Protein backbone atom coordinates (compact mmCIF):
# COMPACT_ATOMS: atom_id res chain seq x y z
CA UNK A 1 0.00 0.00 0.00
CA UNK A 2 1.33 3.42 -0.99
CA UNK A 3 2.07 5.65 2.04
CA UNK A 4 0.21 8.99 2.17
CA UNK A 5 3.22 10.97 0.95
CA UNK A 6 1.30 14.17 0.24
CA UNK A 7 -0.33 14.21 3.66
CA UNK A 8 3.11 13.71 5.22
CA UNK A 9 4.58 16.55 3.13
CA UNK A 10 1.77 18.97 4.05
CA UNK A 11 1.19 18.16 7.71
CA UNK A 12 4.67 17.32 9.01
CA UNK A 13 5.23 21.06 9.74
CA UNK A 14 1.97 21.03 11.75
CA UNK A 15 3.37 18.21 13.90
CA UNK A 16 6.37 20.47 14.44
CA UNK A 17 4.03 23.21 15.66
CA UNK A 18 2.44 20.83 18.18
CA UNK A 19 5.88 19.84 19.49
CA UNK A 20 6.84 23.53 19.78
CA UNK A 21 3.83 24.15 22.00
CA UNK A 22 5.26 21.72 24.54
CA UNK A 23 8.70 23.37 24.65
CA UNK A 24 9.28 26.19 27.19
CA UNK A 25 9.69 29.55 25.50
CA UNK A 26 13.09 30.21 27.08
CA UNK A 27 14.62 27.08 25.47
CA UNK A 28 15.34 28.83 22.19
CA UNK A 29 17.92 26.30 21.01
CA UNK A 30 15.42 23.42 21.21
CA UNK A 31 12.75 25.54 19.49
CA UNK A 32 15.04 26.31 16.56
CA UNK A 33 16.10 22.69 16.15
CA UNK A 34 12.54 21.35 16.27
CA UNK A 35 11.39 23.87 13.63
CA UNK A 36 14.34 23.06 11.38
CA UNK A 37 13.87 19.30 11.75
CA UNK A 38 10.14 19.59 10.95
CA UNK A 39 10.93 21.59 7.79
CA UNK A 40 13.73 19.19 6.81
CA UNK A 41 11.44 16.20 7.29
CA UNK A 42 8.82 17.78 5.03
CA UNK A 43 11.58 18.45 2.49
CA UNK A 44 12.63 14.80 2.71
CA UNK A 45 9.09 13.60 2.04
CA UNK A 46 8.76 16.06 -0.85
CA UNK A 47 11.87 14.59 -2.50
CA UNK A 48 9.94 11.31 -2.76
CA UNK A 49 7.80 13.12 -5.34
CA UNK A 50 10.77 12.99 -7.73
CA UNK A 51 9.42 9.49 -8.38
CA UNK A 52 6.68 11.18 -10.43
CA UNK A 53 6.53 9.56 -13.87
CA UNK A 54 5.83 12.05 -16.69
CA UNK A 55 4.54 9.20 -18.86
CA UNK A 56 2.24 7.90 -16.11
CA UNK A 57 -1.25 8.98 -14.97
CA UNK A 58 -2.06 12.70 -15.05
CA UNK A 59 -2.14 13.02 -11.25
CA UNK A 60 -0.07 10.71 -9.09
CA UNK A 61 0.34 10.02 -5.35
CA UNK A 62 -3.44 10.40 -5.16
CA UNK A 63 -5.25 10.52 -1.81
CA UNK A 64 -9.00 10.81 -1.38
CA UNK A 65 -11.25 10.80 1.68
CA UNK A 66 -14.80 12.02 2.27
CA UNK A 67 -14.76 15.31 4.15
CA UNK A 68 -18.21 16.92 3.94
CA UNK A 69 -20.01 14.58 1.51
CA UNK A 70 -23.34 16.40 1.84
CA UNK A 71 -21.75 19.38 0.05
CA UNK A 72 -19.47 17.41 -2.26
CA UNK A 73 -16.31 18.45 -0.42
CA UNK A 74 -13.51 15.92 -0.15
CA UNK A 75 -9.94 15.61 1.04
CA UNK A 76 -8.55 15.08 -2.46
CA UNK A 77 -4.81 15.38 -3.06
CA UNK A 78 -2.63 14.66 -6.07
CA UNK A 79 0.30 16.07 -8.01
CA UNK A 80 1.35 16.41 -11.62
CA UNK A 81 4.65 17.81 -12.89
CA UNK A 82 3.55 21.40 -12.18
CA UNK A 83 2.73 20.63 -8.56
CA UNK A 84 5.86 18.54 -7.97
CA UNK A 85 8.33 21.28 -8.90
CA UNK A 86 6.48 23.91 -6.85
CA UNK A 87 6.18 21.65 -3.79
CA UNK A 88 9.94 20.99 -3.82
CA UNK A 89 10.65 24.71 -4.32
CA UNK A 90 8.44 25.48 -1.30
CA UNK A 91 10.10 22.98 1.02
CA UNK A 92 13.62 24.06 -0.01
CA UNK A 93 12.92 27.77 0.51
CA UNK A 94 11.15 27.07 3.82
CA UNK A 95 14.20 25.21 5.14
CA UNK A 96 16.46 28.05 3.98
CA UNK A 97 14.23 30.68 5.63
CA UNK A 98 13.96 28.83 8.94
CA UNK A 99 17.69 28.16 9.11
CA UNK A 100 18.63 31.74 8.16
CA UNK A 101 16.37 33.08 10.94
CA UNK A 102 18.45 31.51 13.73
CA UNK A 103 20.53 34.63 14.36
CA UNK A 104 18.28 37.55 13.22
CA UNK A 105 15.15 36.46 15.15
CA UNK A 106 15.67 36.95 18.91
CA UNK A 107 12.19 37.96 20.11
CA UNK A 108 9.12 35.72 20.42
CA UNK A 109 11.19 32.91 18.94
CA UNK A 110 8.67 30.16 19.68
CA UNK A 111 5.79 32.06 18.10
CA UNK A 112 7.91 32.95 15.08
CA UNK A 113 8.86 29.38 14.21
CA UNK A 114 5.33 28.11 14.84
CA UNK A 115 4.06 30.74 12.42
CA UNK A 116 6.64 29.81 9.78
CA UNK A 117 5.66 26.13 10.01
CA UNK A 118 1.94 26.98 9.72
CA UNK A 119 2.77 29.02 6.64
CA UNK A 120 4.41 25.90 5.15
CA UNK A 121 1.20 23.93 5.72
CA UNK A 122 -0.90 26.48 3.84
CA UNK A 123 1.47 26.87 0.89
CA UNK A 124 2.04 23.14 0.40
CA UNK A 125 -1.68 22.42 0.68
CA UNK A 126 -2.44 24.85 -2.15
CA UNK A 127 -0.13 23.01 -4.54
CA UNK A 128 -1.47 19.51 -3.88
CA UNK A 129 -5.24 20.09 -3.54
CA UNK A 130 -7.55 18.53 -6.13
CA UNK A 131 -10.70 19.84 -4.45
CA UNK A 132 -11.57 23.48 -5.06
CA UNK A 133 -12.91 24.09 -1.58
CA UNK A 134 -9.88 22.44 0.03
CA UNK A 135 -7.71 24.61 -2.22
CA UNK A 136 -9.52 27.70 -0.89
CA UNK A 137 -9.03 26.59 2.73
CA UNK A 138 -5.27 26.17 2.27
CA UNK A 139 -5.12 29.48 0.34
CA UNK A 140 -6.62 31.29 3.34
CA UNK A 141 -4.39 29.43 5.81
CA UNK A 142 -1.32 30.79 3.99
CA UNK A 143 -2.59 34.37 4.40
CA UNK A 144 -2.75 34.49 8.22
CA UNK A 145 0.84 33.45 9.08
CA UNK A 146 2.36 35.93 6.61
CA UNK A 147 0.20 38.65 8.15
CA UNK A 148 1.65 37.77 11.56
CA UNK A 149 5.24 37.49 10.31
CA UNK A 150 5.16 40.99 8.84
CA UNK A 151 3.01 42.52 11.58
CA UNK A 152 5.03 41.21 14.56
CA UNK A 153 8.60 40.83 13.30
CA UNK A 154 8.56 43.46 10.55
CA UNK A 155 9.98 46.98 10.24
CA UNK A 156 8.74 50.32 11.60
CA UNK A 157 5.83 50.62 9.11
CA UNK A 158 4.77 46.99 9.54
CA UNK A 159 1.17 47.75 10.59
CA UNK A 160 0.52 49.78 7.44
CA UNK A 161 2.11 47.06 5.30
CA UNK A 162 0.14 44.23 6.93
CA UNK A 163 -3.21 46.01 6.71
CA UNK A 164 -2.61 46.75 3.02
CA UNK A 165 -1.49 43.17 2.40
CA UNK A 166 -4.56 41.69 4.09
CA UNK A 167 -7.07 44.03 2.44
CA UNK A 168 -5.74 43.31 -1.04
CA UNK A 169 -5.42 39.54 -0.68
CA UNK A 170 -8.61 39.04 1.34
CA UNK A 171 -10.75 40.90 -1.20
CA UNK A 172 -9.23 38.77 -3.95
CA UNK A 173 -9.74 35.51 -2.09
CA UNK A 174 -13.39 36.30 -1.33
CA UNK A 175 -14.01 36.89 -5.03
CA UNK A 176 -12.31 33.56 -5.72
CA UNK A 177 -14.66 31.84 -3.25
CA UNK A 178 -17.63 33.28 -5.12
CA UNK A 179 -16.22 31.92 -8.41
CA UNK A 180 -15.60 28.48 -6.86
CA UNK A 181 -19.17 28.31 -5.56
CA UNK A 182 -20.51 29.48 -8.91
CA UNK A 183 -18.81 26.76 -10.97
CA UNK A 184 -19.72 24.07 -8.42
CA UNK A 185 -23.38 25.14 -8.32
CA UNK A 186 -23.55 25.35 -12.12
CA UNK A 187 -22.23 21.81 -12.40
CA UNK A 188 -24.57 20.60 -9.68
CA UNK A 189 -27.65 22.15 -11.31
CA UNK A 190 -26.80 20.62 -14.67
CA UNK A 191 -25.71 17.15 -13.57
CA UNK A 192 -27.43 16.69 -10.22
CA UNK A 193 -24.02 15.98 -8.66
CA UNK A 194 -22.82 18.78 -6.41
CA UNK A 195 -19.05 18.50 -6.08
CA UNK A 196 -15.86 20.51 -5.71
CA UNK A 197 -13.75 17.79 -7.34
CA UNK A 198 -11.36 19.57 -9.70
CA UNK A 199 -11.19 16.69 -12.21
CA UNK A 200 -14.98 16.55 -12.47
CA UNK A 201 -15.47 20.31 -12.75
CA UNK A 202 -12.68 20.65 -15.32
CA UNK A 203 -14.55 18.47 -17.79
CA UNK A 204 -17.80 20.46 -17.59
CA UNK A 205 -18.87 23.01 -20.20
CA UNK A 206 -20.02 26.25 -18.54
CA UNK A 207 -22.09 28.98 -20.16
CA UNK A 208 -20.30 31.97 -21.65
CA UNK A 209 -21.68 34.39 -19.07
CA UNK A 210 -20.59 32.20 -16.16
CA UNK A 211 -17.16 31.65 -17.67
CA UNK A 212 -16.61 35.37 -18.17
CA UNK A 213 -17.72 36.39 -14.69
CA UNK A 214 -15.91 33.49 -12.97
CA UNK A 215 -12.74 34.26 -14.94
CA UNK A 216 -12.84 37.89 -13.82
CA UNK A 217 -13.25 36.81 -10.18
CA UNK A 218 -10.43 34.27 -10.41
CA UNK A 219 -8.32 36.81 -12.29
CA UNK A 220 -8.60 39.43 -9.56
CA UNK A 221 -7.69 36.90 -6.84
CA UNK A 222 -4.71 35.45 -8.69
CA UNK A 223 -3.54 38.74 -10.24
CA UNK A 224 -3.35 40.37 -6.79
CA UNK A 225 -1.22 37.47 -5.60
CA UNK A 226 1.14 37.46 -8.62
CA UNK A 227 1.01 40.59 -8.41
CA UNK A 228 0.08 42.13 -11.76
CA UNK A 229 0.08 45.82 -12.54
CA UNK A 230 -1.91 47.80 -11.37
CA UNK A 231 -2.75 45.49 -8.42
CA UNK A 232 0.86 45.32 -7.24
CA UNK A 233 1.10 48.23 -4.80
CA UNK A 234 0.89 46.06 -1.66
CA UNK A 235 4.04 44.13 -2.61
CA UNK A 236 6.86 46.71 -2.16
CA UNK A 237 5.52 47.76 1.26
CA UNK A 238 5.19 44.14 2.39
CA UNK A 239 8.71 43.29 1.23
CA UNK A 240 10.36 46.33 2.78
CA UNK A 241 8.72 45.80 6.17
CA UNK A 242 8.94 42.00 6.30
CA UNK A 243 11.85 40.30 8.08
CA UNK A 244 14.37 38.72 5.71
CA UNK A 245 12.90 35.21 5.93
CA UNK A 246 9.43 36.65 5.33
CA UNK A 247 10.65 38.33 2.15
CA UNK A 248 12.25 35.08 0.97
CA UNK A 249 8.97 33.18 1.36
CA UNK A 250 6.86 36.04 0.03
CA UNK A 251 8.89 36.36 -3.17
CA UNK A 252 9.86 32.72 -3.52
CA UNK A 253 6.54 31.00 -2.89
CA UNK A 254 3.53 33.21 -2.10
CA UNK A 255 3.71 35.08 -5.41
CA UNK A 256 3.77 31.70 -7.16
CA UNK A 257 0.37 30.86 -5.70
CA UNK A 258 -1.12 33.37 -8.13
CA UNK A 259 0.69 31.95 -11.16
CA UNK A 260 -0.24 28.43 -10.09
CA UNK A 261 -3.88 29.46 -9.74
CA UNK A 262 -3.98 30.69 -13.33
CA UNK A 263 -2.35 27.54 -14.70
CA UNK A 264 -4.29 25.04 -12.57
CA UNK A 265 -7.74 26.65 -12.44
CA UNK A 266 -8.38 29.65 -14.70
CA UNK A 267 -7.11 28.15 -17.95
CA UNK A 268 -8.37 24.53 -17.72
CA UNK A 269 -11.70 25.29 -15.99
CA UNK A 270 -12.58 28.36 -18.08
CA UNK A 271 -10.84 27.92 -21.47
CA UNK A 272 -13.26 30.02 -23.55
CA UNK A 273 -12.95 33.00 -21.21
CA UNK A 274 -9.17 32.53 -20.97
CA UNK A 275 -8.88 32.68 -24.74
CA UNK A 276 -11.09 35.75 -25.04
CA UNK A 277 -9.45 37.71 -22.23
CA UNK A 278 -5.90 36.76 -23.27
CA UNK A 279 -5.20 40.03 -25.20
CA UNK A 280 -5.94 42.09 -22.07
CA UNK A 281 -3.84 39.85 -19.83
CA UNK A 282 -0.92 39.92 -22.30
CA UNK A 283 -1.14 43.71 -22.49
CA UNK A 284 -1.09 44.01 -18.70
CA UNK A 285 1.83 41.58 -18.52
CA UNK A 286 3.90 43.67 -20.94
CA UNK A 287 3.09 46.82 -18.97
CA UNK A 288 4.11 45.04 -15.74
CA UNK A 289 7.42 43.89 -17.25
CA UNK A 290 8.24 47.42 -18.43
CA UNK A 291 6.86 49.23 -15.37
CA UNK A 292 8.70 47.01 -12.90
CA UNK A 293 11.99 47.52 -14.73
CA UNK A 294 11.66 51.31 -15.00
CA UNK A 295 10.59 51.78 -11.38
CA UNK A 296 13.41 49.52 -10.18
CA UNK A 297 15.94 51.84 -11.85
CA UNK A 298 15.08 54.74 -9.54
CA UNK A 299 14.72 52.92 -6.22
CA UNK A 300 17.07 54.20 -3.49
CA UNK A 301 16.36 51.21 -1.20
CA UNK A 302 18.07 47.93 -2.10
CA UNK A 303 15.18 45.78 -0.88
CA UNK A 304 12.59 47.89 -2.66
CA UNK A 305 14.55 47.61 -5.91
CA UNK A 306 14.43 43.82 -5.71
CA UNK A 307 10.72 43.98 -4.79
CA UNK A 308 9.85 46.00 -7.90
CA UNK A 309 12.01 43.68 -10.00
CA UNK A 310 9.61 40.92 -8.89
CA UNK A 311 6.75 42.77 -10.58
CA UNK A 312 8.76 42.74 -13.81
CA UNK A 313 9.83 39.08 -13.54
CA UNK A 314 6.34 37.86 -12.68
CA UNK A 315 5.09 39.73 -15.74
CA UNK A 316 7.04 37.18 -17.78
CA UNK A 317 5.10 34.43 -16.01
CA UNK A 318 1.76 35.93 -17.03
CA UNK A 319 2.92 36.54 -20.59
CA UNK A 320 4.10 32.96 -20.97
CA UNK A 321 0.90 31.57 -19.48
CA UNK A 322 -1.42 33.40 -21.90
CA UNK A 323 0.34 32.86 -25.26
CA UNK A 324 -1.08 29.32 -25.14
CA UNK A 325 1.81 27.30 -26.50
CA UNK A 326 4.02 24.76 -24.75
CA UNK A 327 7.17 26.89 -24.91
CA UNK A 328 5.47 29.85 -23.30
CA UNK A 329 3.77 27.81 -20.59
CA UNK A 330 6.90 25.85 -19.68
CA UNK A 331 8.83 29.13 -19.67
CA UNK A 332 6.26 30.64 -17.31
CA UNK A 333 6.64 27.78 -14.82
CA UNK A 334 10.43 27.74 -15.12
CA UNK A 335 10.45 31.50 -14.58
CA UNK A 336 8.43 30.99 -11.39
CA UNK A 337 10.97 28.46 -10.13
CA UNK A 338 14.00 30.56 -11.11
CA UNK A 339 12.49 33.73 -9.68
CA UNK A 340 11.81 31.95 -6.40
CA UNK A 341 15.44 30.87 -6.15
CA UNK A 342 17.20 34.03 -7.37
CA UNK A 343 14.98 36.63 -5.72
CA UNK A 344 14.81 34.60 -2.52
CA UNK A 345 18.62 34.52 -2.49
CA UNK A 346 18.87 38.25 -3.21
CA UNK A 347 16.56 39.06 -0.29
CA UNK A 348 18.65 36.77 1.92
CA UNK A 349 21.81 38.60 0.86
CA UNK A 350 20.21 41.99 1.49
CA UNK A 351 19.42 40.70 4.97
CA UNK A 352 23.08 39.79 5.46
CA UNK A 353 24.28 43.39 4.99
CA UNK A 354 21.26 44.80 6.84
CA UNK A 355 22.14 42.75 9.94
CA UNK A 356 25.57 44.42 9.94
CA UNK A 357 24.65 48.04 9.16
CA UNK A 358 20.86 48.28 9.77
CA UNK A 359 20.61 50.19 6.52
CA UNK A 360 19.55 49.32 2.98
CA UNK A 361 20.02 52.62 1.12
CA UNK A 362 22.18 52.10 -1.96
CA UNK A 363 23.69 55.59 -1.52
CA UNK A 364 24.98 54.55 1.92
CA UNK A 365 26.88 51.58 0.52
CA UNK A 366 29.88 51.32 -1.77
CA UNK A 367 33.18 49.50 -1.84
CA UNK A 368 31.86 46.30 -0.30
CA UNK A 369 33.84 44.16 -2.75
CA UNK A 370 37.06 45.19 -0.98
CA UNK A 371 35.79 44.35 2.51
CA UNK A 372 33.39 41.45 1.81
CA UNK A 373 34.76 39.68 -1.30
CA UNK A 374 32.92 36.38 -0.79
CA UNK A 375 29.66 38.19 -0.15
CA UNK A 376 30.23 40.25 -3.32
CA UNK A 377 30.87 37.11 -5.38
CA UNK A 378 27.65 35.39 -4.26
CA UNK A 379 25.64 38.58 -4.71
CA UNK A 380 27.09 38.89 -8.22
CA UNK A 381 26.11 35.32 -9.06
CA UNK A 382 22.45 35.94 -8.24
CA UNK A 383 22.50 39.36 -9.90
CA UNK A 384 23.57 37.73 -13.15
CA UNK A 385 21.00 34.96 -12.67
CA UNK A 386 18.31 37.61 -12.23
CA UNK A 387 19.17 39.29 -15.54
CA UNK A 388 19.16 35.97 -17.40
CA UNK A 389 22.83 35.16 -17.96
CA UNK A 390 23.14 31.93 -20.00
CA UNK A 391 24.24 29.03 -17.83
CA UNK A 392 22.10 30.17 -14.90
CA UNK A 393 18.44 29.39 -14.23
CA UNK A 394 17.09 32.84 -15.12
CA UNK A 395 18.06 32.44 -18.77
CA UNK A 396 15.97 29.31 -19.38
CA UNK A 397 12.66 30.76 -18.24
CA UNK A 398 13.04 34.10 -20.02
CA UNK A 399 14.24 32.44 -23.23
CA UNK A 400 11.26 30.07 -23.35
CA UNK A 401 8.78 32.87 -22.60
CA UNK A 402 10.25 35.04 -25.38
CA UNK A 403 10.21 32.04 -27.74
CA UNK A 404 6.57 31.36 -26.89
CA UNK A 405 5.74 35.05 -27.29
CA UNK A 406 7.43 35.08 -30.72
CA UNK A 407 5.27 32.16 -31.83
CA UNK A 408 2.24 34.13 -30.64
CA UNK A 409 3.18 37.56 -32.03
CA UNK A 410 6.55 38.95 -33.14
CA UNK A 411 5.80 42.46 -31.81
CA UNK A 412 4.97 41.10 -28.36
CA UNK A 413 8.27 39.22 -28.36
CA UNK A 414 10.16 42.34 -29.48
CA UNK A 415 8.69 44.42 -26.66
CA UNK A 416 9.58 41.69 -24.16
CA UNK A 417 13.18 41.42 -25.40
CA UNK A 418 13.62 45.19 -25.10
CA UNK A 419 12.81 45.03 -21.40
CA UNK A 420 15.47 42.36 -20.89
CA UNK A 421 17.98 45.16 -21.57
CA UNK A 422 16.34 47.36 -18.92
CA UNK A 423 16.62 44.58 -16.32
CA UNK A 424 20.34 44.31 -17.02
CA UNK A 425 20.69 48.08 -16.62
CA UNK A 426 19.08 48.41 -13.19
CA UNK A 427 20.61 45.25 -11.72
CA UNK A 428 24.17 45.92 -12.93
CA UNK A 429 23.97 49.59 -11.96
CA UNK A 430 22.85 48.58 -8.49
CA UNK A 431 25.65 46.01 -8.24
CA UNK A 432 28.24 48.57 -9.32
CA UNK A 433 27.07 51.18 -6.80
CA UNK A 434 26.95 48.74 -3.88
CA UNK A 435 30.24 46.94 -4.46
CA UNK A 436 32.58 48.92 -6.74
CA UNK A 437 32.31 52.59 -5.83
CA UNK A 438 34.10 54.51 -3.09
CA UNK A 439 32.60 53.66 0.33
CA UNK A 440 30.19 56.30 1.57
CA UNK A 441 30.73 58.22 4.78
CA UNK A 442 27.92 56.20 6.34
CA UNK A 443 29.55 52.90 5.39
CA UNK A 444 32.94 53.97 6.75
CA UNK A 445 31.40 54.04 10.25
CA UNK A 446 30.97 50.26 10.01
CA UNK A 447 34.12 49.58 7.98
CA UNK A 448 36.40 48.36 10.82
CA UNK A 449 33.82 45.89 12.15
CA UNK A 450 32.44 44.54 8.85
CA UNK A 451 32.89 40.80 8.50
CA UNK A 452 32.30 38.54 5.52
CA UNK A 453 29.54 35.93 5.46
CA UNK A 454 29.28 33.69 8.51
CA UNK A 455 29.04 29.90 8.46
CA UNK A 456 25.27 29.94 8.99
CA UNK A 457 24.79 32.46 6.18
CA UNK A 458 26.87 30.27 3.84
CA UNK A 459 24.88 27.18 4.77
CA UNK A 460 21.60 29.02 4.19
CA UNK A 461 22.51 30.28 0.72
CA UNK A 462 24.39 27.16 -0.45
CA UNK A 463 21.30 25.18 -1.63
CA UNK A 464 20.20 28.17 -3.71
CA UNK A 465 23.65 28.44 -5.31
CA UNK A 466 23.50 24.77 -6.28
CA UNK A 467 19.98 25.09 -7.70
CA UNK A 468 20.57 28.26 -9.71
CA UNK A 469 23.57 26.67 -11.45
CA UNK A 470 22.13 23.17 -11.80
CA UNK A 471 18.86 24.37 -13.34
CA UNK A 472 20.73 26.71 -15.68
CA UNK A 473 23.04 23.98 -16.96
CA UNK A 474 20.67 21.02 -16.85
CA UNK A 475 16.99 22.10 -16.99
CA UNK A 476 15.91 18.90 -18.73
CA UNK A 477 14.32 17.04 -15.78
CA UNK A 478 12.11 20.00 -14.84
CA UNK A 479 11.04 20.66 -18.43
CA UNK A 480 10.36 16.94 -18.95
CA UNK A 481 8.11 16.89 -15.88
CA UNK A 482 6.22 19.92 -17.24
CA UNK A 483 5.71 18.60 -20.77
CA UNK A 484 2.48 16.65 -20.20
CA UNK A 485 0.69 19.17 -17.92
CA UNK A 486 1.50 22.11 -20.18
CA UNK A 487 0.55 20.21 -23.33
CA UNK A 488 -2.78 19.38 -21.70
CA UNK A 489 -3.47 23.06 -20.99
CA UNK A 490 -2.61 23.98 -24.58
CA UNK A 491 -4.99 21.33 -25.93
CA UNK A 492 -7.83 22.43 -23.65
CA UNK A 493 -7.52 26.16 -24.42
CA UNK A 494 -6.74 25.88 -28.12
CA UNK A 495 -9.62 23.44 -28.50
CA UNK A 496 -12.02 26.11 -27.24
CA UNK A 497 -13.75 28.65 -29.45
CA UNK A 498 -13.65 31.61 -27.09
CA UNK A 499 -16.68 33.42 -25.73
CA UNK A 500 -19.42 33.87 -28.31
CA UNK A 501 -22.63 34.96 -26.59
CA UNK A 502 -20.94 37.14 -23.98
CA UNK A 503 -20.26 40.56 -25.46
CA UNK A 504 -16.67 41.61 -24.90
CA UNK A 505 -15.75 45.31 -25.19
CA UNK A 506 -13.32 44.63 -28.04
Secondary structure, DSSP 8 states (H G I E B T S, - for coil): ----HHHHHHHHHHHHHHHHHTS-TT-HHHHHHHHHHHHHHHHHHHHGGGG--TTS-SSEEEEEEEEEGGGTEEEEEEE-HHHHHHHHHHHHHHHHHHHHHHHH--SSHHHHHHHHHHHHHHHHHHHHB-BHHHHHHHHHHHHHHHHHHHHHHS-TTHHHHHHHHHHHHHHHHHHHHHHHHHHHHHHHHHHS----BHHHHHT----HHHHHHHHHHHHHHHHHHHT-TTS-HHHHHHHHHS-HHHHHHIIIIIHHHHHHHIIIIIHHHSHHHHHHHHHHHHHHHHHHHHHHHHHHHT-SBHHHHHHHHHHHHHHHHHHHHTS-SHHHHHHHHHHHHHHHHHHHHHHHHHHHHHHHHS--BGGG---HHHH-HHHHHHHHHHHHHHTT-TTSHHHHHHHHHHHHHHHH-HHHHHHHHHHHHHHHHHHHHHHHHHHSS---HHHHHHGGG-----HHHHHHHHHHHHHHHHHHH--HHHHHHHHHHHHHHHHHHHTS---SSS----
